[in-house]
Amino acid sequence: IVSLKEQGARIDAWGVGTKLVTGWDQPALGGVYKLAALRKPGGDWIPRLKISEQTTKVTVPGVQGVRRYRRADGSLAGDMIYDTACMPPKEATMVDPADSTRRKAFSADQEYEELLVGVMRAGKCVRKMPELSAIRERVLSGLAELDPSTRRFLNPHTYPVGLERSLHDLRRVLVLRLRGVALAETAPSAEAVAKIGATIGKVFEED
């Protein structure tokens, strides 16, 4: 479609075939439930994760939230996943879970919005669902906020999504511990120790 449009094809309407509509090569959705936290009645959440030989398959522990940051011009800067038990600092750092050397800093004056909102609580709907027209408008406006380098069809940039630094450190500590590495060798940052120390302590007590 993009190629035909670039060539000036005189086509007024497009009929997208079934290979896109039905998910031709994967007609069924494979879903797996993976536990991220546990708690006893009245107690605090204790983070849990599943390790894997593939980095991308290692789960993220804890009860999570997602913040979407914007640049001064209103364009999207990145989505940061954080542990709701350790709210992000005003000047937050996001770490790429697939490559810890790739990081992105967000300043204290940057605007953001919380992406996760409650829809069902105790089996009841607690949020009024928007009309389809409103959903469509939100999608279109969201796409327009993406940087052109991310929207382009040829060699697009990857939109930044990562873990808040203390959550990344907690995940690393738990992975190393499950793999039998001594705790002294995990050495999280001082900032992370201050934020996740109590959480790690609860994990050890649970054992």
Secondary structure, DSSP 8 states (H G I E B T S, - for coil): -HHHHHTT---S-----HHHHTTTT--S--------EE--TTS--EE-----SSGGGS---SSEEEEEEE-TTS-EEEEEEEETTS---SSEEEEETTEEEEEEEE-TT--EEE-----EETTEE-S----HHHHHHHHHHHHHHS-HHHH-SSS-----EEEEHHHHHHHHHHHHHHTT--GGGT---HHHHHHHHHHHHHHHHH-
